[in-house]
Amino acid sequence: MAKIRVLPPEVVGHIAAGEVVERPASVAKELVENSLDAGARRVVVAYEGGGIALVRVRDDGEGISAEDLPHVFVRHATSKIARAEDLARVTTLGFRGEALPSIAAVARVRLVSRTPDAPVASWIEVEGGVVVGRGEEARAPGTEVVVRDLFFNTPARRKFVRSLVAEGAHLLEILERLALSRPDVAFAVYGGDRLAFATPGDGVLLHAYSSVAGAEAAREMIPVEGERGPWRVWGLVGAPSAARKRVRRMYFNVNGRPVRSFAWQRAVLDGYGTRLLREHRPPFVLFVEGPPERIDPNVHPAKWEVRLSEEDEHLLYGLVRDAVSRALARADRTFFFGELVRGRSAPTDAEGPMRGEDAGALPTPTESIPPEGSQGSPAPVSEAPPARSSEGIPPSERRSALSSFRGKVSGSGGVRASDVAERTRSRLRGPFAFLLQGRRLEAGTGSPPHGGEADTPEVVGTSREGGGPAHVREPQGGYGAGLSLAASPVPLLQLFDTYILAQGEGEYYLVDQHAAQERIWYERLRRAAADGTPAVQFLAVPWVFERSASEAEALAEHLEALREMGIDIAPFGPRRFRVRAVPDWLADEETFLAFLERFLGEGGRLGRLEFLDEFLKDRACKAAIKGNRRLTQEEMAGLLAELFRCSEPYTCPHGRPTIVRIGREDFERLFRRTVP
């Protein structure tokens, strides 16, 4: 009897579903991507029970014709590609024709859709991959997909689903990522009977970010832009003060496709340099744009990865790193006393010292979402152009359209909470008016605790032709306020033999003497080590040392790398080595041997340059003056003067603040005073 047999269709469907539908968030992702590919300008998502009980996605896209409806649940049936060559130029989010068949294989699905020229909508119901009903009904143009009872026929899969709270959180994170990937599309997301977030869909990335993360978080974002060859990167990165050990929203998009890339994440972190505390990560939303034919999205079952040539990978690593580094260099500033104490940015002048913390807070919507069959007004929305499908649009035109809205990093109207809410409300009229009935949508999720509209960055100028981001002008007190000092502050006194109190122009500064000199030493050592021909010190008496056989063998493999650092080292008999010259930053034998031990232990893992940088940070830390040491007035003045000659004076090499600004408003807040 033959052992090899052809599997029945239902088994094949379950296997394929296991690759595409990992969890409820996968369902939401695939359905929303279909909506975006259909040219939707408004997308409404509702879920219940962590997405296991229900995921419903409704859009105003081009819809599906009645004759095409039976094909949507046929595996590998798609309108997005026709030939193998099309895979080399894919510009849509979906292209395999696997999503809906895979979802329908493990859930109960109802799909209803109407094209603009059809008199009525058509619907189809599928359970476990089997069509159980078809019909027609009145419905506004667009598509709605309702997925219920996920994994109802695969109890083994359902057993491994995490808690409903965890699944709901993951689903929300995926929807946030998709909403931020398309700021030109209005999103509204409901968890149960509560509005989770809503974006205005006005094409401005900062407004979308404010709606998703809150106005306070948006104030900490910095515009980024860079271009190299055929590639362009743009978006927003968080200020160093926004970095956390567990941070969300580290998002990349390639030609509009949300992706994950550890290599590019490393490039972002390298762009921050020494501005981050150890193990802290910043939020960012970055867009990479380039020729579609040089990007292969057909790599990951869920399309989370893309494949590039090795040359393009290296080019993009440098482009991302340098763009982030330039943006942060423009925005470097002192830390505010208030943000370090309370974990938020400094207040604006428009925000009174005694404003209530809950002023202007967003009331939580509690009205339940109407049933899926409820009708919305079919009247068109004048604020948005009619939706059109991405099908049939030449790739060049589609990429141009992407650039046109993606260039709007910060827009021209700031990120005022009430403005964003009004844009959101207007974009959700028409077929989605029922979602606003009885709801007070004022400021989106995360309304600023102080309620002041001036809390948020004021943006002036417009996007330049070609999609460049608008110029951002930060309001007084926002991120970047009081950026640099015309002259180093004048030291007044030393506190606790550790901190220096200094006076600037109408402000006071606290300086951590250890962190400040650590920065000074680090930049000295780094300049010396980065020299093309490092200054070396020839030893009157060469150093000779011995190692074990295994250590000697390992060291022999790294001799050339050590010589490139300015260390004149060579074998000197069995298991022995002789050193005749060292760079200035390795001036004594004890330091050299400590360096060698660390190099053999970590150099291979980190890479030579990264290891060297880490070693110099530690050397600077050891060389810097410590706390509890009394300094004279001249020593304090010299320390401050040298600190402000550094290229990055505001943090130590490990990311801790060196200097903190204390403004009048901080004193007024501390003493609960209201001063006109």
C-alpha positions as CSV (number, residue, x, y, z in Angstrom):
1,M,0.0,0.0,0.0
2,A,1.4,3.4,-1.0
3,K,2.5,5.6,1.9
4,I,2.5,8.9,0.1
5,R,-1.0,10.3,-0.4
6,V,-2.5,13.6,-1.5
7,L,-4.0,15.4,1.4
8,P,-7.7,16.4,1.3
9,P,-8.5,20.1,0.6
10,E,-9.7,20.7,4.2
11,V,-6.3,19.5,5.6
12,V,-4.4,21.6,3.1
13,G,-6.5,24.6,4.1
14,H,-5.7,24.1,7.8
15,I,-2.0,23.8,7.0
16,A,-2.0,27.0,4.9
17,A,-4.0,28.8,7.6
18,G,-1.4,27.9,10.1
19,E,1.2,29.9,8.1
20,V,-1.0,33.0,7.4
21,V,-3.3,33.1,10.5
22,E,-1.1,32.8,13.5
23,R,-3.4,34.7,15.8
24,P,-6.3,37.2,15.7
25,A,-4.0,40.1,14.9
26,S,-3.1,38.2,11.7
27,V,-6.8,38.3,10.6
28,A,-7.0,42.1,11.2
29,K,-3.8,42.7,9.4
30,E,-4.8,40.8,6.3
31,L,-8.3,42.3,6.1
32,V,-7.0,45.9,6.6
33,E,-4.3,45.4,3.9
34,N,-7.1,44.3,1.5
35,S,-8.9,47.5,2.3
36,L,-5.9,49.6,1.6
37,D,-5.2,47.8,-1.6
38,A,-8.8,48.5,-2.7
39,G,-8.1,52.2,-2.4
40,A,-10.0,52.8,0.8
41,R,-9.9,56.3,2.3
42,R,-11.7,55.3,5.5
43,V,-11.3,52.0,7.4
44,V,-13.3,51.0,10.6
45,V,-12.2,48.0,12.6
46,A,-14.0,46.5,15.5
47,Y,-13.0,43.5,17.6
48,E,-14.4,41.5,20.6
49,G,-12.9,38.9,22.8
50,G,-9.3,39.7,21.8
51,G,-10.3,39.1,18.2
52,I,-11.3,35.5,18.8
53,A,-15.0,36.2,19.0
54,L,-15.1,38.9,16.3
55,V,-13.0,40.9,13.9
56,R,-15.0,43.3,11.7
57,V,-13.4,45.5,9.0
58,R,-15.4,48.0,7.0
59,D,-14.1,50.2,4.2
60,D,-15.1,52.6,1.4
61,G,-12.9,51.0,-1.2
62,E,-13.8,50.1,-4.7
63,G,-15.7,46.9,-3.6
64,I,-15.9,43.5,-5.2
65,S,-18.3,42.8,-8.1
66,A,-21.0,40.1,-7.8
67,E,-19.3,37.9,-10.4
68,D,-15.9,38.1,-8.6
69,L,-17.3,37.3,-5.1
70,P,-17.2,33.5,-5.3
71,H,-13.5,33.7,-6.3
72,V,-12.3,35.6,-3.2
73,F,-12.3,32.4,-1.1
74,V,-10.5,30.3,-3.7
75,R,-6.8,29.8,-2.8
76,H,-4.3,31.7,-5.0
77,A,-7.1,33.7,-6.8
78,T,-6.0,37.3,-6.9
79,S,-6.4,40.5,-9.0
80,K,-3.0,41.8,-8.1
81,I,-0.7,39.8,-10.2
82,A,-1.1,37.7,-13.3
83,R,2.4,36.5,-14.3
84,A,5.5,35.5,-12.5
85,E,7.2,38.7,-13.7
86,D,4.7,40.7,-11.8
87,L,6.3,39.5,-8.5
88,A,9.4,41.6,-9.4
89,R,7.2,44.8,-9.4
90,V,4.7,44.2,-6.6
91,T,3.4,47.5,-5.1
92,T,0.3,46.2,-3.3
93,L,0.3,44.9,0.2
94,G,-1.3,41.6,-0.8
95,F,-0.5,39.5,-3.9
96,R,-0.7,35.8,-3.1
97,G,-4.5,35.3,-2.9
98,E,-4.1,33.3,0.4
99,A,-5.5,35.6,3.1
100,L,-9.3,35.1,2.8
101,P,-9.2,31.4,2.0
102,S,-6.8,30.8,5.0
103,I,-9.1,32.8,7.3
104,A,-12.2,31.2,6.1
105,A,-10.7,27.7,6.7
106,V,-10.6,28.3,10.4
107,A,-13.4,30.7,11.1
108,R,-17.0,31.7,10.2
109,V,-16.7,34.6,7.7
110,R,-19.3,36.9,6.1
111,L,-18.3,39.2,3.3
112,V,-20.6,41.8,1.8
113,S,-19.4,44.2,-0.9
114,R,-20.7,46.6,-3.4
115,T,-19.0,48.4,-6.3
116,P,-20.0,52.1,-7.0
117,D,-21.9,51.1,-10.2
118,A,-23.8,48.2,-8.6
119,P,-27.4,48.8,-7.5
120,V,-27.1,46.5,-4.5
121,A,-24.4,44.7,-2.5
122,S,-23.7,41.0,-2.7
123,W,-22.8,38.8,0.3
124,I,-21.3,35.4,0.8
125,E,-20.9,33.3,4.0
126,V,-18.2,30.7,4.5
127,E,-17.7,28.4,7.5
128,G,-14.6,26.3,7.8
129,G,-13.8,26.8,4.1
130,V,-17.3,25.7,2.9
131,V,-19.7,28.2,1.4
132,V,-23.0,28.2,3.4
133,G,-24.9,31.1,1.9
134,R,-25.1,33.8,-0.7
135,G,-27.5,36.7,-1.4
136,E,-28.0,40.5,-1.9
137,E,-28.8,43.4,0.3
138,A,-28.8,47.2,0.4
139,R,-25.4,48.6,1.4
140,A,-23.3,51.7,0.7
141,P,-20.4,51.1,-1.7
142,G,-17.4,49.4,-0.1
143,T,-16.7,46.1,1.6
144,E,-17.3,44.7,5.1
145,V,-15.8,41.4,6.3
146,V,-16.9,39.9,9.6
147,V,-14.9,37.1,11.0
148,R,-16.3,35.2,14.0
149,D,-15.3,32.2,16.2
150,L,-11.6,32.1,15.0
151,F,-10.2,28.5,15.3
152,F,-13.6,27.1,16.0
153,N,-12.7,23.9,14.1
154,T,-9.1,23.6,15.2
155,P,-9.2,23.2,19.0
156,A,-5.5,22.4,19.1
157,R,-4.7,25.9,17.6
158,R,-7.2,27.6,19.9
159,K,-5.6,26.0,23.0
160,F,-2.4,27.9,22.3
161,V,-4.0,31.3,22.0
162,R,-2.9,33.6,24.8
163,S,-5.2,35.5,27.1
164,L,-7.9,37.6,25.5
165,V,-6.2,40.7,26.9
166,A,-2.9,39.8,25.4
167,E,-4.4,39.0,22.0
168,G,-6.3,42.2,22.0
169,A,-3.2,44.2,22.9
170,H,-1.3,42.6,20.0
171,L,-4.1,43.2,17.6
172,L,-4.2,46.9,18.6
173,E,-0.4,47.1,18.1
174,I,-0.8,45.7,14.5
175,L,-3.6,48.2,13.7
176,E,-1.5,51.1,15.1
177,R,1.3,50.1,12.8
178,L,-1.0,49.9,9.8
179,A,-2.6,53.3,10.6
180,L,0.8,54.9,10.9
181,S,1.9,53.4,7.6
182,R,-1.0,55.2,5.9
183,P,-1.6,58.6,7.4
184,D,-3.7,59.5,4.4
185,V,-6.4,57.0,5.4
186,A,-8.8,57.7,8.3
187,F,-8.8,54.8,10.7
188,A,-11.3,54.2,13.6
189,V,-10.6,51.2,15.8
190,Y,-13.1,49.9,18.4
191,G,-12.3,47.3,21.1
192,G,-15.7,46.0,22.4
193,D,-17.8,49.1,22.9
194,R,-14.9,51.6,23.3
195,L,-13.0,53.7,20.8
196,A,-9.4,52.6,21.0
197,F,-8.1,55.3,18.6
198,A,-9.1,57.2,15.5
199,T,-6.8,59.0,13.0
200,P,-7.9,62.0,10.8
201,G,-6.6,60.6,7.5
202,D,-5.3,64.1,6.4
203,G,-1.9,62.7,5.2
204,V,0.1,64.2,8.0
205,L,2.2,61.7,9.8
206,L,2.5,63.7,13.0
207,H,-1.2,64.0,13.3
208,A,-1.7,60.3,12.9
209,Y,1.0,59.7,15.5
210,S,-0.7,62.1,17.9
211,S,-4.0,60.2,17.4
212,V,-2.4,56.9,18.1
213,A,0.2,57.7,20.8
214,G,-1.2,60.9,22.3
215,A,-0.3,64.6,21.9
216,E,2.4,64.4,24.7
217,A,4.2,61.6,22.9
218,A,3.9,63.5,19.6
219,R,5.7,66.5,21.1
220,E,8.8,64.3,21.6
221,M,9.0,63.3,17.9
222,I,11.7,64.7,15.6
223,P,11.4,64.8,11.7
224,V,13.9,62.8,9.8
225,E,14.8,62.9,6.1
226,G,17.6,61.5,4.0
227,E,18.3,60.4,0.4
228,R,21.0,58.4,-1.2
229,G,21.0,57.0,-4.7
230,P,17.5,55.8,-5.6
231,W,16.6,55.4,-1.9
232,R,14.9,57.8,0.4
233,V,14.1,57.6,4.1
234,W,11.8,59.9,6.0
235,G,9.6,59.9,9.1
236,L,9.7,60.6,12.8
237,V,12.1,59.5,15.6
238,G,11.7,60.0,19.3
239,A,13.8,62.4,21.3
240,P,16.3,60.6,23.6
241,S,14.1,61.6,26.5
242,A,11.3,59.4,25.0
243,A,13.4,56.3,25.0
244,R,12.4,53.5,27.4
245,K,13.6,50.0,28.3
246,R,10.3,48.6,26.9
247,V,9.2,50.8,24.1
248,R,6.5,50.4,21.5
249,R,6.2,51.8,18.1
250,M,9.5,51.0,16.5
251,Y,8.1,50.9,13.0
252,F,9.6,50.6,9.5
253,N,7.7,50.8,6.2
254,V,9.1,49.9,2.8
255,N,7.2,51.4,-0.1
256,G,4.2,51.6,2.1
257,R,4.6,48.0,3.4
258,P,5.0,47.6,7.2
259,V,8.1,45.4,7.8
260,R,10.4,44.4,10.6
261,S,14.2,44.7,10.2
262,F,16.7,44.2,13.0
263,A,19.5,45.5,10.7
264,W,17.7,48.8,10.2
265,Q,16.8,49.0,13.9
266,R,20.5,48.7,14.6
267,A,21.1,51.5,12.2
268,V,18.6,53.7,14.1
269,L,20.3,53.0,17.4
270,D,23.7,53.7,15.9
271,G,22.3,57.0,14.7
272,Y,21.5,57.9,18.3
273,G,25.1,57.2,19.3
274,T,25.7,58.0,23.0
275,R,22.4,59.8,23.5
276,L,20.6,56.7,24.9
277,L,20.8,55.1,28.2
278,R,22.0,51.5,28.1
279,E,19.2,49.1,27.0
280,H,16.8,52.0,26.3
281,R,15.1,52.1,22.9
282,P,13.4,55.1,21.2
283,P,10.1,55.1,19.4
284,F,10.2,55.8,15.6
285,V,8.1,55.6,12.5
286,L,10.3,55.5,9.4
287,F,9.5,55.1,5.7
288,V,12.0,53.7,3.2
289,E,11.2,54.3,-0.5
290,G,13.0,52.9,-3.4
291,P,12.6,51.1,-6.8
292,P,10.0,48.2,-6.4
293,E,12.1,46.0,-8.7
294,R,14.9,46.0,-6.1
295,I,12.6,44.9,-3.2
296,D,11.4,41.3,-2.9
297,P,8.4,41.0,-0.5
298,N,7.8,37.4,-1.2
299,V,9.9,36.1,1.7
300,H,7.8,35.8,4.9
301,P,4.4,34.0,5.0
302,A,2.9,37.1,6.7
303,K,4.9,39.5,4.5
304,W,6.8,41.0,7.5
305,E,10.1,40.9,5.8
306,V,11.6,42.0,2.5
307,R,14.7,40.9,0.7
308,L,17.3,43.3,-0.7
309,S,20.6,42.9,-2.3
310,E,23.6,43.0,0.0
311,E,24.7,46.3,-1.6
312,D,21.3,47.9,-1.0
313,E,21.3,46.6,2.6
314,H,24.6,48.3,3.3
315,L,23.5,51.5,1.6
316,L,20.2,51.7,3.5
317,Y,22.0,50.9,6.8
318,G,24.2,54.0,6.3
319,L,21.3,56.1,5.0
320,V,19.1,55.4,8.0
321,R,21.9,55.8,10.5
322,D,23.1,59.1,9.0
323,A,19.6,60.6,8.6
324,V,18.7,59.8,12.3
325,S,22.1,61.2,13.5
326,R,21.6,64.5,11.5
327,A,18.1,64.9,12.8
328,L,19.1,64.4,16.4
329,A,22.1,66.7,16.0
330,R,19.8,69.5,14.9
331,A,17.5,68.9,17.9
332,D,20.1,68.4,20.7
333,R,19.3,70.3,23.8
334,T,19.5,70.4,27.6
335,F,17.2,68.3,29.6
336,F,14.4,70.1,31.5
337,F,14.1,69.7,35.2
338,G,10.3,69.1,34.9
339,E,10.6,66.3,32.4
340,L,13.1,64.4,34.4
341,V,11.1,64.7,37.6
342,R,7.7,64.0,36.1
343,G,8.7,62.1,33.0
344,R,7.2,64.7,30.6
345,S,8.4,67.6,28.5
346,A,8.7,71.1,29.9
347,P,5.5,73.2,29.9
348,T,4.7,76.0,27.5
349,D,4.1,79.5,28.5
350,A,0.4,79.1,27.6
351,E,0.1,76.5,30.3
352,G,-0.4,78.1,33.7
353,P,1.4,76.6,36.6
354,M,-1.8,75.7,38.4
355,R,-3.7,74.1,35.4
356,G,-5.5,70.9,36.5
357,E,-3.8,67.7,35.4
358,D,-7.1,66.4,34.1
359,A,-8.2,69.4,32.2
360,G,-9.4,68.6,28.7
361,A,-9.2,64.8,29.2
362,L,-10.9,62.7,26.6
363,P,-14.2,61.2,27.9
364,T,-14.3,57.5,27.2
365,P,-17.0,56.5,24.6
366,T,-19.3,53.9,26.0
367,E,-22.1,53.5,23.4
368,S,-22.0,50.1,21.8
369,I,-21.2,49.8,18.1
370,P,-24.4,49.3,16.0
371,P,-24.9,45.8,14.5
372,E,-23.1,45.0,11.3
373,G,-26.1,45.3,9.2
374,S,-27.0,48.9,10.2
375,Q,-27.0,51.5,7.5
376,G,-25.0,54.6,7.3
377,S,-25.7,57.6,5.2
378,P,-24.7,57.0,1.6
379,A,-24.0,60.7,1.1
380,P,-20.4,61.3,-0.2
381,V,-17.9,63.0,2.0
382,S,-16.8,66.3,0.4
383,E,-13.5,66.5,2.4
384,A,-12.0,63.4,0.7
385,P,-11.7,62.5,-2.9
386,P,-13.6,59.5,-4.1
387,A,-11.8,56.2,-3.4
388,R,-10.3,54.5,-6.3
389,S,-8.6,51.2,-6.6
390,S,-4.9,50.7,-6.7
391,E,-5.5,48.1,-9.4
392,G,-4.5,49.4,-12.8
393,I,-2.5,52.3,-11.5
394,P,1.0,52.3,-12.9
395,P,3.7,51.7,-10.3
396,S,5.3,55.1,-11.0
397,E,2.0,56.9,-10.4
398,R,1.3,54.9,-7.2
399,R,4.7,55.7,-5.9
400,S,4.3,59.3,-6.7
401,A,1.0,59.3,-4.7
402,L,2.7,57.6,-1.8
403,S,5.4,60.2,-1.8
404,S,2.9,63.1,-1.9
405,F,1.3,62.2,1.4
406,R,4.3,60.7,3.0
407,G,6.2,63.9,2.6
408,K,3.8,65.5,5.1
409,V,5.8,64.5,8.1
410,S,4.5,67.4,10.3
411,G,2.0,69.2,8.1
412,S,1.2,72.9,8.3
413,G,-1.2,73.0,11.2
414,G,0.6,71.6,14.2
415,V,-0.6,68.7,16.2
416,R,-3.3,70.4,18.3
417,A,-5.5,67.7,19.9
418,S,-8.8,69.5,19.0
419,D,-7.7,70.0,15.4
420,V,-6.8,66.4,15.0
421,A,-10.1,65.3,16.5
422,E,-12.1,67.6,14.1
423,R,-10.2,66.2,11.1
424,T,-10.9,62.7,12.4
425,R,-14.6,63.5,12.8
426,S,-15.0,64.9,9.4
427,R,-13.2,62.0,7.7
428,L,-15.6,59.5,9.4
429,R,-18.8,61.1,8.1
430,G,-20.8,59.6,5.2
431,P,-21.0,55.8,5.3
432,F,-19.4,55.8,8.8
433,A,-21.6,58.5,10.4
434,F,-23.2,55.8,12.7
435,L,-19.9,55.4,14.5
436,L,-20.0,59.0,15.8
437,Q,-23.7,59.0,16.9
438,G,-23.8,59.7,20.6
439,R,-20.0,59.8,20.9
440,R,-17.9,62.8,21.9
441,L,-14.7,62.5,19.9
442,E,-12.6,65.4,21.0
443,A,-9.0,64.7,21.2
444,G,-8.2,61.2,20.1
445,T,-6.5,58.7,22.4
446,G,-4.0,60.1,24.8
447,S,-5.3,63.7,25.1
448,P,-2.6,65.8,26.8
449,P,-3.1,65.9,30.6
450,H,-2.9,69.6,30.7
451,G,-5.3,70.1,27.8
452,G,-3.5,73.1,26.4
453,E,-3.4,73.3,22.6
454,A,-0.1,75.1,22.7
455,D,1.5,72.0,24.3
456,T,2.2,70.6,20.8
457,P,4.7,71.4,18.1
458,E,3.8,74.3,15.9
459,V,4.6,73.6,12.3
460,V,5.2,76.2,9.7
461,G,5.9,76.0,6.1
462,T,4.6,73.4,3.6
463,S,6.1,70.4,2.1
464,R,8.5,71.2,-0.6
465,E,7.9,69.8,-4.1
466,G,8.9,66.1,-4.3
467,G,7.5,65.2,-0.9
468,G,10.1,66.7,1.5
469,P,8.9,67.2,5.0
470,A,7.7,70.6,6.1
471,H,9.9,72.7,8.4
472,V,9.0,72.2,12.0
473,R,9.2,75.1,14.4
474,E,9.0,74.0,18.0
475,P,7.0,76.2,20.4
476,Q,8.6,77.6,23.5
477,G,9.0,74.8,25.9
478,G,8.6,72.0,23.4
479,Y,11.3,69.5,22.4
480,G,14.3,71.6,21.3
481,A,13.4,74.7,23.3
482,G,16.5,76.4,24.7
483,L,18.6,74.2,22.5
484,S,22.1,75.6,22.9
485,L,23.8,78.1,25.1
486,A,25.6,81.1,23.6
487,A,28.2,80.8,26.3
488,S,28.9,78.2,29.0
489,P,27.0,79.0,32.2
490,V,28.8,80.7,35.1
491,P,29.3,78.4,38.1
492,L,27.8,79.7,41.3
493,L,28.5,76.9,43.8
494,Q,28.9,73.2,44.2
495,L,26.2,71.1,45.8
496,F,27.0,67.9,47.8
497,D,30.5,68.0,46.3
498,T,28.9,66.4,43.2
499,Y,26.7,68.8,41.3
500,I,27.5,72.3,40.0
501,L,24.8,75.0,40.1
502,A,25.4,77.4,37.3
503,Q,23.6,80.5,35.9
504,G,22.9,81.2,32.3
505,E,20.7,83.9,30.6
506,G,17.8,84.1,33.0
507,E,18.0,80.4,33.8
508,Y,19.8,78.0,36.1
509,Y,21.6,74.7,35.4
510,L,22.5,71.7,37.4
511,V,25.6,69.9,36.1
512,D,26.7,66.4,37.1
513,Q,30.5,66.9,37.4
514,H,31.2,63.2,36.8
515,A,29.0,62.8,33.8
516,A,30.3,66.1,32.4
517,Q,33.9,65.1,32.6
518,E,33.0,61.6,31.3
519,R,31.7,63.3,28.1
520,I,34.9,65.4,27.8
521,W,37.2,62.4,28.3
522,Y,35.2,60.3,25.9
523,E,35.4,62.8,23.1
524,R,39.1,63.2,23.6
525,L,39.7,59.5,23.5
526,R,37.5,59.0,20.5
527,R,39.2,61.7,18.6
528,A,42.6,60.1,19.3
529,A,41.4,56.6,18.4
530,A,39.6,57.7,15.3
531,D,42.7,59.3,13.7
532,G,43.7,57.7,10.5
533,T,47.2,57.5,11.9
534,P,46.7,57.3,15.7
535,A,49.4,59.0,17.8
536,V,51.5,56.2,19.3
537,Q,53.8,56.1,22.2
538,F,57.0,54.1,21.7
539,L,58.0,52.2,24.8
540,A,61.5,52.6,26.2
541,V,61.2,49.1,27.5
542,P,58.9,46.8,25.5
543,W,56.1,45.0,27.3
544,V,56.4,41.2,27.2
545,F,53.6,39.0,28.4
546,E,52.7,35.4,28.3
547,R,49.3,33.7,27.7
548,S,48.0,30.1,27.8
549,A,48.1,28.1,24.6
550,S,44.4,28.7,23.7
551,E,44.6,32.4,24.5
552,A,47.8,32.8,22.5
553,E,46.1,31.1,19.5
554,A,43.1,33.4,19.8
555,L,45.4,36.4,20.1
556,A,47.4,35.5,17.1
557,E,44.2,35.7,15.0
558,H,43.7,39.3,16.0
559,L,47.2,40.7,15.7
560,E,46.4,42.6,12.5
561,A,43.3,44.2,14.0
562,L,45.3,45.3,17.0
563,R,48.0,46.8,14.7
564,E,45.3,48.8,12.9
565,M,44.5,50.4,16.3
566,G,48.1,51.6,16.6
567,I,49.4,48.7,18.8
568,D,52.8,47.4,17.7
569,I,52.5,43.8,18.8
570,A,54.2,40.6,17.6
571,P,54.9,37.1,18.7
572,F,58.0,36.8,20.9
573,G,58.5,33.0,21.3
574,P,56.0,30.3,22.3
575,R,52.9,31.8,23.9
576,R,54.7,35.1,24.4
577,F,54.1,38.5,22.8
578,R,56.0,41.7,22.7
579,V,54.5,45.2,22.6
580,R,56.8,48.1,21.4
581,A,54.3,50.9,20.9
582,V,50.7,51.7,21.9
583,P,48.3,54.6,21.2
584,D,48.2,57.5,23.6
585,W,44.9,56.2,25.1
586,L,46.6,53.0,26.2
587,A,49.5,54.6,28.0
588,D,50.1,52.2,30.8
589,E,50.6,48.4,30.9
590,E,47.7,47.7,33.3
591,T,45.2,49.5,31.0
592,F,46.6,47.7,28.0
593,L,46.2,44.3,29.5
594,A,42.7,45.1,30.6
595,F,41.9,46.2,27.1
596,L,43.4,43.0,25.7
597,E,41.3,40.8,28.0
598,R,38.1,42.5,26.9
599,F,39.1,42.5,23.2
600,L,39.6,38.8,23.2
601,G,36.4,38.2,25.1
602,E,34.1,40.7,23.3
603,G,35.9,41.9,20.2
604,G,34.7,39.1,18.0
605,R,31.1,39.3,19.2
606,L,30.7,43.1,18.9
607,G,33.0,43.9,16.0
608,R,36.2,45.9,16.3
609,L,34.7,49.5,16.0
610,E,31.8,48.8,18.4
611,F,34.1,47.1,20.9
612,L,36.5,50.0,20.8
613,D,33.7,52.5,21.3
614,E,32.5,50.6,24.4
615,F,36.0,50.4,25.8
616,L,36.5,54.1,25.4
617,K,33.2,54.8,27.2
618,D,34.4,52.8,30.1
619,R,37.9,54.4,30.1
620,A,36.3,57.8,30.1
621,C,34.1,56.8,33.0
622,K,37.1,55.6,35.0
623,A,39.2,58.7,34.2
624,A,36.5,61.2,35.0
625,I,36.3,62.9,38.4
626,K,34.0,61.2,40.8
627,G,31.2,62.5,43.0
628,N,32.0,63.7,46.5
629,R,35.0,65.6,45.3
630,R,35.3,69.3,46.1
631,L,36.1,71.6,43.1
632,T,37.5,75.1,43.2
633,Q,35.7,77.9,41.3
634,E,38.3,77.8,38.6
635,E,38.0,74.0,38.2
636,M,34.2,74.3,37.9
637,A,34.5,77.1,35.3
638,G,37.1,75.1,33.3
639,L,34.9,72.0,33.4
640,L,31.8,73.9,32.1
641,A,33.8,75.6,29.4
642,E,35.3,72.4,28.2
643,L,32.0,70.6,28.3
644,F,30.4,73.1,25.9
645,R,33.2,72.7,23.5
646,C,32.1,69.0,23.1
647,S,30.1,68.0,20.0
648,E,27.4,66.4,22.2
649,P,27.6,68.1,25.6
650,Y,24.1,67.2,26.9
651,T,24.6,63.5,27.8
652,C,27.4,61.4,29.0
653,P,28.6,58.5,26.7
654,H,26.2,56.2,28.4
655,G,23.2,58.5,27.8
656,R,22.7,60.1,31.2
657,P,22.1,63.8,31.3
658,T,25.1,66.0,32.0
659,I,23.2,69.2,32.4
660,V,19.6,70.0,33.5
661,R,17.9,73.3,32.9
662,I,15.8,74.8,35.8
663,G,13.5,77.5,34.6
664,R,11.3,79.9,36.5
665,E,8.3,77.8,35.7
666,D,9.8,74.8,37.5
667,F,10.2,76.9,40.7
668,E,6.6,78.1,40.3
669,R,5.4,74.6,39.9
670,L,7.4,73.4,42.9
671,F,6.0,76.1,45.2
672,R,2.5,76.0,43.6
673,R,2.7,79.7,42.8
674,T,0.8,81.6,40.1
675,V,2.9,84.5,38.9
676,P,1.7,86.8,36.2
